[in-house]
């Protein structure tokens, strides 16, 4: 049964496609739940499906022996998982886990590859999206090297809030420490400072954003740069 077009326009990639192309793609899609803390694929695995998140978000992490997975980027309703198929690369470059529960559209890699060949506008959109992804990875590498924990934490909370589409985020201090590649104590101190300034509220793994404008002011420049980079998709 085809997915209703209006229900998927929250995904910015799909919303940017011509109506005829979108309709053709949706005939091969199904809606699935993204369940918190489930793994969608491991690094090096062949993609069986591509995903277009509608709500919630996925976390992509790089694995280094002897260390917790280091988060490299998030995928929410601004993008998709599996776009490297447009480059002829059918394997996942990182581990992919659900870090924000929600829903997504799923289609088989075969159907997606056929759609890329049949619809030049889709291929162009995915190529532009991949360019933004490469920019984001470079930004993240620089951010991890040069910015302090508190500003990086503010950035990560804003990114989660954007994609979760609500103000409550389900993350422990240990989760955040692993994502940022720092000690748990560093996250505890940084989160405590944000809490004292009234920007967030934290209790038992639930983080609520209280003051987005204030949190943005405390985030490193990489947050605003990331927003600007995604705006290029439709410019």
Backbone bond lengths (Angstrom), bond angles and torsions (degrees), N, CA, C in turn:
res aa  C-N    CA-C-N  psi(-1)  N-CA   C-N-CA  omega(-1)  CA-C   N-CA-C  phi
1 X - - - 1.470 - - 1.518 109.29 -
2 X 1.336 120.31 124.47 1.459 122.51 -177.34 1.524 111.92 -60.46
3 X 1.338 115.21 146.28 1.454 121.12 177.43 1.528 108.66 -79.77
4 X 1.344 119.78 131.38 1.464 121.45 179.33 1.527 111.08 -59.45
5 X 1.326 117.24 133.45 1.459 121.24 -175.33 1.524 111.98 -60.19
6 X 1.312 117.85 -41.26 1.458 120.51 -175.30 1.522 112.02 -62.95
7 X 1.321 117.36 -25.71 1.463 119.93 -176.24 1.517 112.86 -77.89
8 X 1.340 117.58 -10.74 1.462 119.54 -174.41 1.520 112.98 -113.34
9 X 1.316 117.40 -2.04 1.454 119.42 -175.37 1.518 113.04 -70.89
10 X 1.339 117.35 -5.70 1.460 119.43 173.67 1.527 111.06 -72.38
11 X 1.337 117.59 -19.41 1.461 119.58 173.60 1.523 108.52 -81.15
12 X 1.324 116.34 118.70 1.464 120.50 -169.93 1.521 112.83 -68.23
13 X 1.329 117.93 -30.22 1.461 119.17 176.79 1.525 110.56 -66.29
14 X 1.315 115.74 -48.61 1.460 119.48 -179.42 1.527 111.44 -65.91
15 X 1.325 116.21 -37.24 1.463 119.96 -179.06 1.523 112.05 -64.91
16 X 1.330 117.32 -22.37 1.452 120.96 -178.98 1.516 114.57 -86.75
17 X 1.326 116.98 0.30 1.464 120.59 -178.22 1.525 111.77 -90.95
18 X 1.332 117.84 151.38 1.467 120.50 173.30 1.528 110.26 -59.65
19 X 1.327 115.81 151.28 1.460 120.90 -174.90 1.530 112.74 -56.95
20 X 1.331 117.28 -40.32 1.468 120.37 -178.01 1.523 111.29 -65.72
21 X 1.327 116.09 -41.13 1.463 120.17 179.23 1.514 110.50 -67.31
22 X 1.332 116.53 -43.58 1.462 120.32 178.59 1.525 111.12 -59.49
23 X 1.310 116.53 -44.60 1.467 120.35 -179.83 1.520 111.26 -61.30
24 X 1.334 116.86 -41.03 1.463 120.74 179.67 1.526 111.12 -64.92
25 X 1.328 117.19 -39.43 1.461 121.34 179.98 1.522 111.16 -67.46
26 X 1.327 116.10 -43.25 1.464 120.05 -175.37 1.517 113.01 -65.08
27 X 1.315 117.81 -23.23 1.476 119.27 177.50 1.525 111.33 -65.88
28 X 1.329 117.15 -17.34 1.467 121.39 -179.12 1.529 112.29 -108.39
29 X 1.344 116.95 8.89 1.459 120.85 -176.89 1.522 112.40 -105.83
30 X 1.306 114.70 154.94 1.456 121.76 170.02 1.520 108.04 -133.98
31 X 1.332 116.26 151.54 1.459 121.40 178.92 1.524 109.30 -91.13
32 X 1.338 116.29 132.02 1.465 120.80 179.21 1.527 109.41 -129.63
33 X 1.320 115.61 160.63 1.460 121.26 174.37 1.517 109.94 -87.70
34 X 1.315 115.57 140.41 1.468 122.07 171.30 1.521 106.90 -100.09
35 X 1.317 115.94 107.72 1.462 120.63 -176.10 1.521 110.34 -93.07
36 X 1.310 116.49 132.66 1.464 123.73 -174.80 1.524 111.76 -52.99
37 X 1.340 115.58 135.44 1.468 124.30 174.23 1.524 114.40 66.95
38 X 1.325 117.34 19.88 1.465 119.62 174.18 1.524 109.03 -96.49
39 X 1.326 115.78 147.58 1.456 121.59 -179.25 1.525 109.72 -93.08
40 X 1.325 116.35 127.69 1.457 121.01 178.95 1.523 111.47 -89.01
41 X 1.322 117.79 -34.74 1.463 120.56 174.92 1.524 109.25 -166.03
42 X 1.325 114.98 156.88 1.460 122.27 177.00 1.525 109.30 -100.97
43 X 1.322 115.80 158.18 1.462 120.24 178.45 1.531 110.79 -57.50
44 X 1.315 116.07 131.74 1.458 121.31 178.27 1.512 114.50 90.43
45 X 1.330 117.89 -10.91 1.463 120.44 179.00 1.521 111.08 -73.48
46 X 1.306 115.25 146.75 1.461 119.73 173.03 1.527 109.42 -70.51
47 X 1.319 116.07 133.95 1.458 119.49 174.47 1.528 109.28 -67.25
48 X 1.322 116.62 130.33 1.461 121.17 171.15 1.524 109.88 -92.91
49 X 1.328 115.78 -30.07 1.462 122.32 -178.59 1.524 110.07 -140.43
50 X 1.314 115.88 161.05 1.456 121.78 166.28 1.531 106.62 -109.66
51 X 1.326 116.05 154.66 1.461 121.43 -174.89 1.522 110.70 -128.99
52 X 1.332 115.78 138.04 1.453 123.09 172.90 1.529 107.13 -118.68
53 X 1.330 118.57 97.33 1.470 119.50 -178.79 1.527 112.02 -62.09
54 X 1.326 115.05 139.56 1.465 122.01 174.78 1.524 110.12 -103.87
55 X 1.320 115.41 -35.68 1.458 122.80 173.83 1.521 106.63 -149.58
56 X 1.337 116.63 166.30 1.450 118.69 -173.79 1.515 110.28 72.79
57 X 1.335 116.86 -175.14 1.457 119.00 -179.15 1.525 111.97 -160.72
58 X 1.320 114.00 159.49 1.461 123.31 179.52 1.523 109.29 -108.18
59 X 1.328 116.03 147.56 1.455 122.72 177.32 1.522 108.87 -114.44
60 X 1.336 116.77 128.11 1.466 122.26 178.70 1.524 108.63 -106.51
61 X 1.328 116.24 123.51 1.457 121.09 -174.04 1.523 111.51 -126.57
62 X 1.331 115.15 142.03 1.449 122.55 175.74 1.520 109.41 -92.21
63 X 1.335 116.64 141.46 1.458 121.85 -176.21 1.526 110.75 -105.39
64 X 1.333 115.80 127.32 1.453 122.88 175.37 1.521 107.67 -124.31
65 X 1.329 118.04 127.21 1.462 122.07 -176.76 1.525 111.39 -54.22
66 X 1.341 115.53 129.75 1.450 120.49 177.00 1.513 114.91 87.53
67 X 1.348 117.24 1.82 1.459 121.04 -178.13 1.529 109.82 -133.14
68 X 1.343 117.21 155.01 1.465 119.24 174.43 1.527 109.89 -64.28
69 X 1.333 118.56 154.49 1.466 120.64 176.24 1.531 110.82 -56.13
70 X 1.322 117.10 136.78 1.463 122.24 179.94 1.522 109.10 -102.88
71 X 1.315 115.83 119.92 1.462 120.06 -178.02 1.522 110.89 -69.11
72 X 1.344 116.26 133.03 1.458 121.92 -179.97 1.526 112.56 -106.19
73 X 1.335 116.50 -33.91 1.457 118.85 178.25 1.525 110.16 -167.04
74 X 1.326 114.99 168.29 1.453 123.02 176.13 1.526 109.40 -115.78
75 X 1.321 115.66 151.00 1.458 121.09 173.71 1.514 107.69 -125.16
76 X 1.324 115.57 119.22 1.453 121.55 175.42 1.514 109.92 -125.17
77 X 1.319 115.96 -144.80 1.462 118.69 -175.65 1.524 113.09 -75.71
78 X 1.337 116.76 2.10 1.469 119.35 173.81 1.518 112.57 -84.14
79 X 1.342 117.69 -11.33 1.458 117.89 -172.10 1.515 115.11 -150.80
80 X 1.337 115.28 -148.46 1.449 121.58 -177.19 1.517 110.50 -154.59
81 X 1.307 116.25 162.70 1.462 123.22 172.60 1.524 107.88 -108.01
82 X 1.331 116.43 128.74 1.457 121.14 177.73 1.510 113.75 108.16
83 X 1.313 117.12 10.33 1.457 120.53 -177.62 1.516 114.50 -63.78
84 X 1.347 117.21 -21.61 1.470 119.58 -179.87 1.525 112.72 -65.61
85 X 1.331 117.36 -10.22 1.467 119.51 173.18 1.526 110.79 -59.99
86 X 1.335 116.58 -27.38 1.466 120.33 178.05 1.531 111.26 -67.36
87 X 1.333 116.51 -19.24 1.468 121.73 177.74 1.526 111.59 -96.83
88 X 1.319 116.32 2.86 1.455 120.34 -177.25 1.514 112.81 80.86
89 X 1.347 117.22 18.49 1.471 122.24 -179.54 1.520 108.20 -110.15
90 X 1.347 118.17 107.21 1.459 120.51 -173.66 1.524 114.79 -93.78
91 X 1.342 118.01 6.36 1.462 121.01 -175.99 1.525 111.63 -110.24
92 X 1.323 114.95 149.50 1.465 120.81 -179.69 1.528 109.79 -74.85
93 X 1.335 118.68 129.47 1.464 120.81 -179.84 1.523 113.57 -80.37
94 X 1.336 117.91 -19.35 1.464 122.46 179.67 1.525 110.13 -140.62
95 X 1.343 114.68 166.76 1.457 119.15 170.74 1.521 108.49 -70.19
96 X 1.329 116.54 139.38 1.458 121.39 -178.54 1.522 109.35 -121.78
97 X 1.346 115.88 121.73 1.457 121.44 178.95 1.519 109.82 -128.10
98 X 1.333 114.95 152.06 1.460 120.28 174.74 1.525 108.28 -80.40
99 X 1.322 117.33 119.51 1.460 121.38 177.46 1.524 112.11 -113.33
100 X 1.322 116.84 -1.25 1.458 121.79 173.60 1.516 108.45 -145.92
101 X 1.322 117.44 115.07 1.463 121.15 -176.34 1.526 110.64 -64.23
102 X 1.325 115.85 146.16 1.457 120.60 179.40 1.515 110.69 176.98
103 X 1.323 115.94 -146.21 1.460 121.44 178.88 1.520 109.65 -133.80
104 X 1.323 115.31 160.57 1.464 121.19 178.31 1.516 109.25 -150.56
105 X 1.319 115.15 158.33 1.459 121.23 168.71 1.515 108.17 -91.42
106 X 1.318 116.53 139.62 1.463 121.62 -179.80 1.515 109.45 -127.56
107 X 1.335 116.07 137.31 1.460 120.57 172.52 1.514 108.37 -138.74
108 X 1.317 117.51 154.01 1.454 120.62 -178.03 1.523 110.29 -68.29
109 X 1.320 115.77 154.38 1.462 119.81 178.58 1.520 110.73 -63.63
110 X 1.316 117.04 -33.33 1.471 120.15 177.88 1.518 110.77 -62.85
111 X 1.341 116.58 -46.84 1.462 120.71 179.94 1.524 111.03 -64.84
112 X 1.335 116.46 -38.10 1.466 120.13 179.90 1.522 110.93 -67.50
113 X 1.318 116.97 -42.32 1.464 120.69 179.10 1.528 110.82 -62.69
114 X 1.326 115.85 -39.27 1.471 119.92 177.11 1.524 110.49 -64.61
115 X 1.333 116.32 -41.66 1.463 120.42 179.08 1.526 111.18 -63.26
116 X 1.330 117.41 -37.83 1.463 120.98 177.61 1.531 110.66 -61.85
117 X 1.328 115.83 -40.64 1.466 120.14 -179.47 1.529 111.99 -72.06
118 X 1.332 116.69 -31.87 1.464 120.61 -175.13 1.527 113.60 -87.31
119 X 1.335 116.64 -22.43 1.470 120.04 -173.14 1.531 109.66 -127.75
120 X 1.320 115.63 101.62 1.471 120.63 -178.25 1.522 111.68 -61.69
121 X 1.326 117.30 -33.06 1.466 120.09 -179.15 1.531 111.13 -66.23
122 X 1.327 116.99 -34.03 1.459 120.75 176.51 1.522 109.82 -67.41
123 X 1.310 116.59 -44.76 1.462 120.62 179.31 1.526 111.08 -59.99
124 X 1.337 117.17 -42.85 1.462 120.85 178.72 1.524 111.13 -63.11
125 X 1.333 116.60 -43.33 1.455 120.67 -179.76 1.525 111.19 -62.42
126 X 1.329 117.11 -44.87 1.462 120.22 -178.85 1.524 110.68 -66.19
127 X 1.328 117.83 -38.85 1.465 120.28 177.98 1.526 111.33 -63.00
128 X 1.329 117.19 -40.22 1.461 120.49 177.40 1.528 110.20 -66.28
129 X 1.329 115.80 -38.96 1.462 119.99 177.96 1.534 110.83 -62.90
130 X 1.324 116.95 -42.44 1.463 120.30 179.45 1.526 111.59 -63.85
131 X 1.321 116.92 -35.45 1.463 119.69 176.30 1.531 110.18 -62.38
132 X 1.340 116.84 -42.75 1.456 120.60 177.62 1.532 110.35 -63.59
133 X 1.330 117.25 -39.05 1.468 120.95 177.41 1.523 110.59 -60.04
134 X 1.330 117.27 -43.67 1.462 120.20 178.98 1.526 110.52 -62.75
135 X 1.332 117.09 -40.03 1.464 120.84 175.47 1.527 110.55 -60.43
136 X 1.333 116.14 -42.68 1.454 121.18 -178.31 1.530 111.78 -64.28
137 X 1.327 116.65 -40.23 1.460 119.95 179.45 1.528 110.83 -64.44
138 X 1.325 116.81 -40.95 1.463 120.54 177.76 1.526 110.14 -65.26
139 X 1.328 116.82 -40.12 1.462 121.33 178.84 1.528 110.46 -63.17
140 X 1.327 116.47 -43.01 1.457 120.73 -179.83 1.521 111.65 -63.70
141 X 1.322 116.78 -41.44 1.468 120.06 178.64 1.524 110.82 -60.99
142 X 1.324 116.61 -43.84 1.460 120.34 179.35 1.527 110.76 -68.13
143 X 1.315 116.53 -39.46 1.462 121.62 179.46 1.526 111.04 -60.94
144 X 1.338 116.06 -46.75 1.463 120.34 -179.64 1.520 112.08 -62.34
145 X 1.331 116.26 -28.94 1.461 120.21 -177.41 1.524 112.64 -83.71
146 X 1.334 118.23 -37.73 1.455 119.95 -167.00 1.537 116.00 -111.84
147 X 1.319 118.77 -20.56 1.465 119.44 -173.71 1.520 112.60 -99.84
148 X 1.337 115.35 150.19 1.465 120.42 -176.74 1.522 110.94 -74.67
149 X 1.336 115.82 163.84 1.461 121.81 -173.45 1.526 111.78 -62.69
150 X 1.326 117.36 -40.36 1.462 119.74 -176.14 1.529 111.97 -64.15
151 X 1.325 117.42 -44.17 1.466 119.80 -179.97 1.526 111.09 -69.98
152 X 1.338 117.27 -33.71 1.464 120.39 176.84 1.519 110.80 -69.85
153 X 1.339 117.11 -37.49 1.456 120.87 177.15 1.530 110.27 -64.07
154 X 1.330 116.74 -43.60 1.469 120.06 177.97 1.525 110.09 -59.33
155 X 1.327 116.62 -42.68 1.467 120.86 178.53 1.528 110.57 -60.61
156 X 1.344 116.62 -46.32 1.466 120.37 -177.72 1.525 111.67 -64.02
157 X 1.319 117.44 -39.43 1.458 120.35 178.75 1.522 111.56 -67.16
158 X 1.317 117.00 -38.71 1.461 120.31 176.56 1.526 111.61 -64.86
159 X 1.332 116.57 -41.76 1.461 120.63 178.78 1.524 110.94 -62.91
160 X 1.329 116.59 -40.23 1.464 120.42 177.52 1.517 110.81 -66.19
161 X 1.320 115.96 -43.34 1.466 121.06 -179.15 1.523 111.13 -62.75
162 X 1.333 116.90 -40.88 1.467 120.87 178.01 1.521 111.25 -58.86
163 X 1.315 115.64 -43.80 1.464 120.19 -172.86 1.523 112.78 -84.57
164 X 1.326 116.45 -32.12 1.466 119.58 178.36 1.521 110.89 -74.28
165 X 1.344 116.41 -21.45 1.469 123.30 176.96 1.525 111.84 62.72
166 X 1.336 115.61 27.51 1.465 120.20 168.49 1.526 107.36 -154.77
167 X 1.298 117.54 172.89 1.463 120.84 -170.46 1.524 113.61 -91.23
168 X 1.338 119.19 -2.87 1.458 121.06 -178.52 1.528 110.19 -107.07
169 X 1.333 115.27 128.64 1.460 121.55 -174.47 1.525 108.30 -122.22
170 X 1.332 116.90 133.32 1.465 121.97 -177.74 1.525 109.73 -97.69
171 X 1.333 116.77 92.76 1.463 121.67 -179.91 1.520 109.77 -148.50
172 X 1.317 116.43 137.79 1.455 120.52 173.17 1.525 109.60 -89.69
173 X 1.335 116.33 165.52 1.461 120.05 175.63 1.531 110.49 -60.91
174 X 1.349 116.80 -34.67 1.462 118.99 179.08 1.522 111.00 -68.16
175 X 1.329 116.90 -40.19 1.471 120.27 175.21 1.519 110.13 -55.37
176 X 1.324 115.58 -50.60 1.459 120.65 -177.39 1.521 111.48 -64.34
177 X 1.319 117.26 -38.79 1.463 120.88 178.47 1.524 110.44 -62.14
178 X 1.330 116.42 -43.36 1.467 120.12 178.82 1.524 110.73 -64.91
179 X 1.330 117.01 -42.55 1.463 120.36 -179.35 1.526 111.32 -62.16
180 X 1.343 115.87 -40.51 1.464 120.63 -175.65 1.527 112.89 -87.37
181 X 1.337 116.91 -11.10 1.460 120.28 179.61 1.519 112.97 72.84
182 X 1.358 116.90 36.38 1.460 121.57 -179.11 1.524 108.97 -131.17
183 X 1.330 116.12 173.46 1.457 120.51 177.48 1.530 110.58 -72.42
184 X 1.324 115.21 150.36 1.466 120.38 179.36 1.522 110.91 -58.47
185 X 1.328 116.72 -38.26 1.463 120.57 -179.11 1.531 111.31 -60.67
186 X 1.329 117.13 -34.35 1.466 120.65 179.45 1.528 110.50 -66.30
187 X 1.331 116.75 -39.88 1.461 120.67 177.92 1.526 110.20 -68.15
188 X 1.327 117.33 -40.02 1.462 121.03 179.19 1.523 110.75 -59.18
189 X 1.322 116.66 -43.78 1.467 120.61 178.89 1.527 110.70 -66.15
190 X 1.344 116.84 -46.06 1.459 120.81 -178.21 1.531 111.28 -64.15
191 X 1.341 116.58 -43.90 1.465 120.28 179.10 1.521 110.70 -65.35
192 X 1.339 116.25 -36.73 1.466 120.41 177.42 1.519 111.67 -62.20
193 X 1.323 116.97 -40.06 1.467 120.73 178.63 1.529 111.49 -65.48
194 X 1.339 116.13 -42.04 1.471 119.77 178.47 1.524 110.62 -65.71
195 X 1.338 115.44 -36.60 1.467 120.33 178.28 1.532 110.97 -66.13
196 X 1.329 116.91 -44.46 1.470 120.95 -178.93 1.517 111.70 -61.62
197 X 1.327 116.90 -31.77 1.468 119.97 -179.78 1.533 112.19 -85.36
198 X 1.333 116.53 3.21 1.456 120.79 175.95 1.516 114.27 76.71
199 X 1.339 117.11 21.30 1.461 120.48 -177.94 1.524 112.07 -89.07
200 X 1.329 116.73 -31.95 1.457 121.81 178.63 1.522 109.24 -138.84
201 X 1.337 115.41 163.12 1.456 121.42 170.08 1.523 106.87 -124.62
202 X 1.318 117.01 133.70 1.467 120.35 -177.08 1.519 110.02 -126.28
203 X 1.338 116.64 131.56 1.456 121.15 175.87 1.516 110.37 -158.35
204 X 1.340 116.47 119.61 1.468 122.48 173.05 1.527 113.58 50.75
205 X 1.318 116.73 49.94 1.452 120.87 175.91 1.508 115.18 81.95
206 X 1.330 117.68 0.05 1.464 122.10 177.99 1.523 108.69 -107.76
207 X 1.320 116.77 120.43 1.455 121.58 178.02 1.523 108.25 -112.41
208 X 1.315 116.18 124.76 1.459 121.61 179.07 1.521 109.07 -111.93
209 X 1.320 116.05 126.73 1.460 120.83 176.23 1.522 108.07 -79.67
210 X 1.335 116.47 119.37 1.459 121.88 -178.38 1.524 112.48 -98.05
211 X 1.312 116.67 -32.13 1.465 121.20 -174.35 1.527 108.90 -139.72
212 X 1.331 115.76 91.90 1.467 119.47 -177.67 1.523 112.19 -63.53
213 X 1.321 116.70 -43.18 1.461 119.66 -178.58 1.519 110.36 -61.25
214 X 1.326 116.30 -42.25 1.460 120.04 178.31 1.514 111.99 -66.19
215 X 1.345 116.18 -38.18 1.461 120.01 179.36 1.528 110.20 -67.25
216 X 1.326 116.78 -39.38 1.465 120.41 177.09 1.520 110.89 -62.40
217 X 1.326 116.81 -38.24 1.462 120.79 179.39 1.524 111.45 -66.21
218 X 1.340 116.80 -26.51 1.460 120.96 -179.99 1.525 113.26 -92.37
219 X 1.334 116.59 -11.80 1.464 119.93 180.00 1.522 110.23 -76.88
220 X 1.317 116.27 155.13 1.458 120.39 175.83 1.531 109.48 -70.59
221 X 1.316 116.15 166.34 1.463 121.94 -177.52 1.520 113.02 -60.04
222 X 1.326 117.06 -17.89 1.462 121.16 -175.83 1.521 112.10 -64.98
223 X 1.337 117.79 -27.60 1.461 119.21 178.66 1.525 110.70 -65.61
224 X 1.332 116.37 -51.80 1.468 120.02 179.49 1.519 111.21 -63.65
225 X 1.340 117.17 -37.03 1.465 120.37 178.04 1.526 110.82 -62.55
226 X 1.330 116.47 -38.57 1.457 120.41 179.34 1.513 111.91 -64.50
227 X 1.327 117.06 -41.62 1.462 120.83 176.96 1.517 110.13 -60.54
228 X 1.325 116.16 -44.79 1.476 120.79 -179.35 1.521 111.16 -63.37
229 X 1.320 116.80 -38.17 1.464 120.28 -179.50 1.531 110.77 -64.36
230 X 1.330 118.39 -41.47 1.458 120.19 179.62 1.521 112.13 -69.87
231 X 1.324 116.78 -27.27 1.469 119.67 177.69 1.529 111.56 -63.90
232 X 1.334 117.09 -23.15 1.460 121.04 179.86 1.535 112.09 -64.80
233 X 1.315 116.63 -21.90 1.464 119.82 -176.46 1.518 112.06 -61.39
234 X 1.318 116.60 -33.99 1.458 120.03 -175.90 1.523 112.49 -113.50
235 X 1.351 115.85 17.25 1.471 119.02 -179.30 1.529 110.39 -94.53
